[in-house]
Amino acid sequence: MGADALGRDAPELGAHVRGQPADRHAAGPDVLDPPAGRAAHRRARGDGLGRDLPPPRPAAAAQHRPAQPGSRGPPPVSAAARSSAGAGTGSGAGSGAGSGAPGLAARRAAARLLAGVTEQRRTLAELTAAGGPLDPLPPAERARATAIAAGVLRRLPALDAVLAPMLRKAPPAAVRDALRIAAWEMLVDGVAGYAAVDGAVRQVRASGRHGHLAGLTNAVARRLSRDGPAAWAARPEPALPGWLHKPVARAWGADAAAAIARAHEAPAPLDLTPRAPAEDAALAAELGAEALPTGSLRLAEPGQVSALPGYAQGRWWVQDAAAALPVRLLGDVAGLRVLDLCAAPGGKTMQLAAAGARVTAVDLSDARLQRLRENLARTALQAEVVVADALHWAPEAPVDAVVLDAPCSATGTLRRHPDLPYARPAPDLGPLFALQAALIDRALGWLKPGGRLLYCTCSLLPREGEAQADAALQRHPGLSVAVQRPDGTEDGWWTPEGHLRLRPDFWPGRGHLDGFFATVLAKTEG
């Protein structure tokens, strides 16, 4: 074909569908009405691919189909699918035509998020901030739209591979993204095929200029409902982006790189750090959480975070289990004067404060520090908060310890941020490497004799972790690695030099970990 089957070209109607005559869908067949809690299921004349539609299903089965255990087919229905069933009544702004379809407003918002990431190179964090496409939606639909967009991005190469044989030529971007969303709902999220088809068709009908392609969308989505599960089960193994695969495979081998790519396909669980570790067991019981060996609490399907037990009382804060480990490498910090550089959103600041340290949190972004201020107030913890550039700011006196969670590629967090490979494809990391080294050198100059620097990054790249630590040891005679191994860590997490190296393929039976590097460099006393 002249362009990628899911690219930007928009040829004539009917020529998009592989194996169908050009005029097959000029008018487009009828679309199934949403079956649950709405008007009776309407029998359409056909599905546009020469098949009669299936008979109506009972309302109890209206939203989702069962899982297919023992295969690579669709997994069990997700919490997002369950919580969003029946959402999107069309009362929100921007619902458009056919807004009575369940989830239409969320699907349309998710499509705008997808376009923002893949076409405008913006991150989901930017797009979901105030003033973005989610603003008109109620909370349930905002959550559903974000879940859809993240889910599609997490499986985008595989979804496109399944859709490509069903398209002769590239549809417009709006149709392409509607089909991607339908594919994800059917093949990953457990949404019933007819519900996903209905949503995709209504989404395209409401799109304005591409509304005439609703028939095309109907035909492809119905073929996807029929043939997609088998194609999904036979899909290729996932792979890291090429620019990331090479250094990861070189560092830990091709098998580890493949395992990391597989780990990135699964949404990350919610991890919490308790304010008072002595309450871990009781808090885990209240939350229904798993108490991890490293001290974090893990919830597979948490629901609304602010409604969880202990939130209002400030008994915990959200922090990935991997991100919570570096501070524990310092051991007992009670009474120590500690700087937390690049501190926002503040999980490490709160860990230090809860452990009794006298903390100054420094970050360039006042907006990002606002979340830290809110969490400090909620948890009744104390810390000084400074808005400043660490390259141009200095403490009034030397300190006992500096925590530097340095700006980095964030390649260890792709399971949480599946938009990054598309919003930041093949990034130029040279300036980041230089910034990390400059911040290390500046932080070491603020330490008392015997003081310690905790350096960490949420990166999979050795150049942002092990290589930076080794270079610092060479630049600063008298430095030494002085890590205190916390309880609950495993031998395979530690490098021969004594650094902590976490990867997303670790803890496969527990929901995995973010990728992280951390080490403690101690300054010679005297």
ZAMARGU-4260 file (C-alpha; in steps of 0.2 Angstrom, whole numbers, plus 5000, padded with zeros to 4 digits):
<rodrens>
0) 5000/5000/5000 | 5005/5018/4997 | 5006/5022/5016 | 5006/5012/5032 | 4989/5004/5035
5) 4987/5015/5051 | 4995/5031/5044 | 4989/5047/5039 | 4983/5045/5021 | 4964/5045/5019
10) 4959/5037/5002 | 4942/5035/4996 | 4928/5027/5006 | 4927/5008/5004 | 4945/5007/4998
15) 4951/5006/5016 | 4944/4989/5020 | 4954/4974/5014 | 4945/4962/5003 | 4929/4973/5001
20) 4922/4982/4986 | 4924/5001/4986 | 4905/5004/4987 | 4902/4991/5000 | 4900/5003/5014
25) 4894/5019/5006 | 4879/5019/5017 | 4885/5009/5031 | 4874/4996/5040 | 4865/4999/5056
30) 4874/4999/5072 | 4869/4989/5088 | 4861/4999/5101 | 4870/4998/5119 | 4861/4982/5126
35) 4862/4985/5145 | 4850/4997/5154 | 4844/5004/5137 | 4831/5001/5123 | 4829/4983/5117
40) 4844/4976/5107 | 4840/4981/5089 | 4844/4968/5076 | 4854/4975/5061 | 4853/4969/5043
45) 4871/4963/5043 | 4889/4967/5049 | 4896/4974/5033 | 4907/4958/5031 | 4893/4946/5025
50) 4888/4940/5042 | 4872/4941/5051 | 4873/4949/5068 | 4873/4938/5083 | 4857/4936/5093
55) 4854/4948/5108 | 4863/4944/5124 | 4856/4945/5141 | 4858/4962/5150 | 4869/4954/5163
60) 4882/4950/5150 | 4880/4966/5141 | 4896/4975/5145 | 4910/4962/5145 | 4915/4945/5138
65) 4923/4932/5149 | 4942/4930/5150 | 4951/4917/5141 | 4963/4909/5153 | 4978/4899/5147
70) 4980/4909/5131 | 4988/4925/5125 | 4970/4931/5121 | 4960/4944/5131 | 4964/4944/5149
75) 4951/4946/5163 | 4940/4961/5163 | 4950/4976/5171 | 4944/4987/5185 | 4944/5001/5173
80) 4931/4992/5162 | 4921/4987/5177 | 4920/5005/5184 | 4917/5013/5168 | 4903/5001/5162
85) 4888/5012/5157 | 4898/5028/5159 | 4896/5042/5147 | 4878/5046/5147 | 4881/5061/5135
90) 4878/5074/5148 | 4896/5080/5148 | 4902/5093/5135 | 4908/5087/5119 | 4898/5071/5119
95) 4891/5075/5101 | 4879/5064/5091 | 4874/5048/5098 | 4880/5053/5115 | 4869/5041/5124
100) 4881/5027/5120 | 4890/5021/5135 | 4908/5028/5136 | 4906/5039/5120 | 4913/5055/5129
105) 4927/5045/5137 | 4932/5037/5120 | 4932/5054/5111 | 4943/5061/5125 | 4954/5046/5124
110) 4956/5049/5105 | 4961/5067/5108 | 4974/5061/5121 | 4981/5048/5108 | 4982/5062/5095
115) 4991/5073/5107 | 5004/5060/5111 | 5007/5053/5094 | 5005/5068/5083 | 5009/5083/5094
120) 5023/5074/5105 | 5015/5079/5121 | 5015/5068/5137 | 4999/5062/5145 | 5004/5072/5160
125) 5003/5088/5150 | 4987/5083/5141 | 4978/5078/5157 | 4982/5094/5166 | 4970/5108/5169
130) 4964/5116/5153 | 4966/5100/5143 | 4953/5089/5134 | 4947/5080/5150 | 4941/5096/5158
135) 4923/5095/5153 | 4921/5077/5159 | 4915/5070/5176 | 4928/5061/5186 | 4923/5043/5181
140) 4924/5048/5162 | 4941/5057/5165 | 4948/5041/5173 | 4941/5030/5159 | 4948/5041/5145
145) 4965/5041/5153 | 4964/5022/5156 | 4960/5020/5138 | 4973/5031/5131 | 4987/5023/5142
150) 4981/5006/5138 | 4981/5009/5119 | 4999/5017/5120 | 5005/5002/5131 | 5000/4990/5117
155) 5001/5001/5102 | 5012/4991/5091 | 5003/4975/5094 | 4986/4983/5091 | 4992/4991/5075
160) 4999/4974/5069 | 4981/4966/5072 | 4972/4980/5063 | 4984/4982/5048 | 4978/4966/5038
165) 4961/4972/5040 | 4964/4989/5031 | 4969/4990/5012 | 4974/5009/5014 | 4976/5021/5028
170) 4961/5028/5036 | 4961/5046/5043 | 4968/5048/5060 | 4951/5050/5069 | 4946/5033/5062
175) 4962/5025/5065 | 4962/5030/5083 | 4943/5024/5085 | 4948/5007/5079 | 4964/5007/5090
180) 4952/5010/5105 | 4940/4997/5100 | 4954/4984/5097 | 4961/4988/5115 | 4944/4987/5123
185) 4940/4970/5114 | 4957/4962/5115 | 4964/4969/5131 | 4951/4977/5142 | 4938/4963/5141
190) 4924/4974/5133 | 4911/4964/5124 | 4914/4965/5105 | 4897/4972/5100 | 4899/4986/5114
195) 4916/4991/5107 | 4910/4991/5089 | 4895/5002/5094 | 4906/5014/5103 | 4919/5015/5089
200) 4905/5018/5076 | 4896/5032/5086 | 4913/5040/5090 | 4917/5041/5071 | 4899/5047/5067
205) 4901/5061/5080 | 4918/5066/5073 | 4911/5079/5061 | 4921/5078/5045 | 4924/5059/5046
210) 4906/5054/5050 | 4903/5047/5033 | 4916/5034/5037 | 4905/5026/5051 | 4901/5012/5039
215) 4919/5008/5036 | 4922/5009/5055 | 4908/4997/5058 | 4915/4984/5045 | 4932/4984/5051
220) 4927/4984/5070 | 4916/4969/5067 | 4929/4960/5057 | 4941/4964/5072 | 4927/4956/5084
225) 4927/4940/5073 | 4945/4938/5069 | 4954/4949/5082 | 4956/4936/5096 | 4965/4924/5085
230) 4977/4937/5078 | 4980/4944/5096 | 4984/4927/5102 | 4997/4925/5088 | 5004/4942/5090
235) 5023/4944/5090 | 5032/4946/5107 | 5033/4965/5113 | 5050/4974/5111 | 5058/4989/5118
240) 5060/5004/5106 | 5076/5002/5096 | 5086/5016/5104 | 5082/5008/5121 | 5084/4990/5117
245) 5102/4991/5112 | 5109/4998/5128 | 5098/4987/5139 | 5102/4971/5130 | 5120/4976/5130
250) 5120/4978/5149 | 5109/4963/5154 | 5107/4953/5139 | 5093/4950/5126 | 5082/4939/5137
255) 5082/4953/5151 | 5077/4966/5137 | 5063/4954/5131 | 5057/4952/5149 | 5057/4970/5152
260) 5047/4973/5136 | 5034/4961/5142 | 5033/4969/5159 | 5029/4986/5151 | 5013/4978/5144
265) 5005/4977/5161 | 4998/4992/5170 | 5007/4996/5186 | 4999/4992/5203 | 4997/5006/5216
270) 5011/5006/5229 | 5009/5016/5245 | 5023/5021/5258 | 5016/5020/5276 | 5020/5035/5287
275) 5023/5024/5302 | 5031/5007/5297 | 5025/5000/5314 | 5007/5001/5307 | 5011/4991/5291
280) 5002/4976/5295 | 4986/4984/5302 | 4986/4997/5287 | 4988/4983/5274 | 4973/4974/5282
285) 4962/4989/5281 | 4967/4992/5263 | 4967/4974/5257 | 4984/4977/5252 | 4999/4966/5250
290) 5013/4970/5262 | 5029/4969/5251 | 5045/4963/5259 | 5053/4981/5256 | 5040/4990/5267
295) 5028/4996/5254 | 5010/4991/5252 | 5003/4986/5235 | 4986/4987/5229 | 4982/4978/5212
300) 4965/4988/5209 | 4964/5002/5221 | 4950/5012/5214 | 4949/5031/5219 | 4964/5035/5229
305) 4957/5048/5240 | 4943/5036/5246 | 4955/5023/5252 | 4957/5020/5271 | 4970/5031/5279
310) 4971/5044/5265 | 4962/5058/5274 | 4972/5054/5290 | 4989/5055/5281 | 4994/5038/5285
315) 5002/5035/5268 | 5007/5042/5252 | 5008/5035/5234 | 5025/5030/5229 | 5031/5016/5219
320) 5040/5002/5229 | 5056/5005/5218 | 5056/5023/5221 | 5054/5020/5240 | 5070/5010/5241
325) 5084/5023/5238 | 5081/5033/5254 | 5082/5017/5264 | 5100/5015/5258 | 5105/5029/5270
330) 5100/5019/5285 | 5095/5029/5301 | 5093/5048/5296 | 5085/5054/5312 | 5091/5071/5317
335) 5102/5073/5301 | 5101/5088/5290 | 5097/5082/5273 | 5094/5091/5256 | 5082/5083/5244
340) 5086/5090/5227 | 5074/5089/5212 | 5062/5084/5226 | 5045/5085/5217 | 5033/5077/5219
345) 5040/5073/5236 | 5039/5055/5240 | 5057/5055/5246 | 5055/5071/5256 | 5041/5063/5266
350) 5051/5047/5269 | 5065/5057/5276 | 5054/5068/5287 | 5044/5053/5293 | 5061/5045/5298
355) 5065/5061/5308 | 5077/5070/5297 | 5077/5089/5295 | 5074/5091/5277 | 5075/5105/5264
360) 5066/5100/5248 | 5073/5110/5233 | 5065/5109/5216 | 5064/5121/5201 | 5045/5119/5198
365) 5034/5128/5210 | 5019/5120/5202 | 5026/5102/5205 | 5031/5107/5223 | 5013/5111/5227
370) 5009/5093/5227 | 5022/5090/5240 | 5015/5105/5251 | 4998/5097/5250 | 5005/5080/5255
375) 5015/5087/5269 | 5000/5095/5276 | 4989/5079/5274 | 5003/5069/5283 | 5007/5082/5296
380) 5026/5080/5291 | 5038/5095/5292 | 5050/5100/5278 | 5057/5117/5272 | 5052/5119/5254
385) 5063/5129/5242 | 5059/5134/5224 | 5076/5135/5216 | 5088/5129/5203 | 5100/5118/5212
390) 5114/5123/5199 | 5112/5141/5206 | 5107/5138/5224 | 5117/5133/5239 | 5113/5129/5257
395) 5119/5141/5270 | 5130/5127/5278 | 5136/5110/5274 | 5124/5096/5277 | 5124/5078/5283
400) 5117/5070/5267 | 5110/5075/5250 | 5097/5065/5240 | 5098/5068/5222 | 5085/5060/5212
405) 5092/5067/5196 | 5083/5072/5180 | 5084/5057/5168 | 5076/5048/5153 | 5063/5040/5165
410) 5065/5024/5155 | 5062/5014/5171 | 5045/5020/5172 | 5038/5016/5155 | 5025/5004/5162
415) 5018/5019/5171 | 5021/5031/5157 | 5018/5022/5141 | 5016/5038/5132 | 5035/5042/5133
420) 5041/5032/5119 | 5029/5042/5107 | 5030/5059/5115 | 5049/5058/5116 | 5055/5046/5103
425) 5074/5043/5101 | 5078/5057/5114 | 5095/5066/5114 | 5101/5061/5131 | 5118/5070/5130
430) 5112/5085/5139 | 5104/5075/5153 | 5121/5065/5156 | 5130/5082/5158 | 5117/5089/5169
435) 5117/5073/5180 | 5136/5075/5182 | 5135/5093/5186 | 5122/5090/5200 | 5133/5076/5207
440) 5148/5088/5208 | 5138/5102/5216 | 5129/5091/5229 | 5146/5083/5234 | 5152/5101/5238
445) 5139/5104/5251 | 5143/5088/5262 | 5151/5089/5278 | 5166/5078/5281 | 5159/5060/5282
450) 5143/5066/5273 | 5134/5055/5260 | 5126/5058/5243 | 5112/5047/5238 | 5111/5047/5219
455) 5097/5039/5210 | 5088/5039/5194 | 5072/5030/5187 | 5082/5025/5172 | 5086/5008/5164
460) 5102/5016/5155 | 5119/5012/5164 | 5125/5029/5158 | 5113/5037/5169 | 5117/5025/5184
465) 5132/5014/5186 | 5142/5025/5174 | 5138/5041/5183 | 5143/5033/5200 | 5159/5026/5193
470) 5164/5043/5185 | 5160/5052/5201 | 5172/5041/5211 | 5185/5044/5198 | 5183/5063/5199
475) 5182/5064/5218 | 5196/5055/5226 | 5191/5050/5244 | 5173/5045/5239 | 5168/5028/5243
480) 5152/5017/5240 | 5143/5017/5257 | 5126/5008/5254 | 5116/5001/5269 | 5106/4986/5262
485) 5088/4988/5268 | 5078/4973/5273 | 5068/4964/5259 | 5080/4967/5245 | 5086/4952/5235
490) 5104/4948/5230 | 5101/4949/5212 | 5096/4968/5214 | 5114/4972/5219 | 5129/4975/5207
495) 5146/4969/5211 | 5151/4987/5216 | 5137/4988/5229 | 5125/4999/5219 | 5106/4995/5219
500) 5100/4991/5201 | 5081/4987/5199 | 5073/4982/5183 | 5054/4980/5178 | 5056/4962/5175
505) 5060/4959/5194 | 5046/4953/5205 | 5035/4945/5191 | 5024/4936/5203 | 5021/4952/5213
510) 5017/4965/5199 | 5035/4970/5195 | 5045/4985/5199 | 5050/5001/5191 | 5067/5002/5184
515) 5079/5012/5196 | 5097/5014/5200 | 5103/5020/5217 | 5119/5021/5227 | 5127/5031/5241
520) 5143/5039/5240 | 5152/5044/5256 | 5164/5058/5258 | 5180/5055/5268 | 5180/5061/5286
525) 5193/5074/5292
</rodrens>
